[in-house]
Amino acid sequence: MSATPERLQKLIARAGLASRRRAEDLIRAGAVRVNGRVVTTLGTKADPACDRIEVGGQRLRLSARLLYYLLHKPRGTVCTASDPQDRRTVFHLLRRAPARVFSVGRLPYEAEGLLLLTNDGEFSDTLLRARLPQRYWLKVKSPLTSEESARVVSLLRRRHRGSVRLRSLRPGANPWYEVTLSAPREDWLRTAFFRLGHPVEKVRRVAVGSLELGKLAAGEYRQLIPGEVEQLLREAAAGAARRSASTKPAERTA
């Protein structure tokens, strides 16, 4: 008996090949075939029980087991499955994983720290839309004055609408600072400090929402327990509700 046909991007995400957004990009790029024919129209449906679905020439196979990993991404690795410059990828570290996974967002080549990986496309898309607060530790050249600290926060606030917090972690000639913000881009952090004459030497993401990197060494990973997955989804739902409430037009008063 065949299953109910589903949208291709949903099937690709559920198979753990990519997030739903990335799956849509693959469809538009002509990388998806159904029964030998290239499909480029979003919204096209297929039944994996009776249709042959290929993504980049690879037969799509749905995984029955959903996987969630927390990896301490090392510096000098990329978050893509392959790299044209032949640089190391984080997926070389997960060769023992029982099914293919992809990263939830990315960390740049020179950054390290907490990276989530999964084969659950719905989970990935939910977290990416949620813009959960993220904590970064940055090692910078020379300490900031109080005025410069305020200036860094001001520069970061221009980039996004969420809250920004900056605090000193470890003083010294090359101090460490902690920055907390939502939906950041690592280049924003580097630019904000560089503008004030304090180049960033190291960047480490240590938390996403309530999930912390903990004592995992670079290159190590562990599976999330169900409670951690559920907590992240609850935080994502709460964040979405707050944003929705803040964007509603104010009620008129008599």
Summary of the structure (lengths in Angstrom):
residues: 254
radius of gyration: 20.8
end to end distance: 60.0
largest distance: 68.7
contacts: 733
relative contact order: 0.14
helix: 30%
strand: 26%
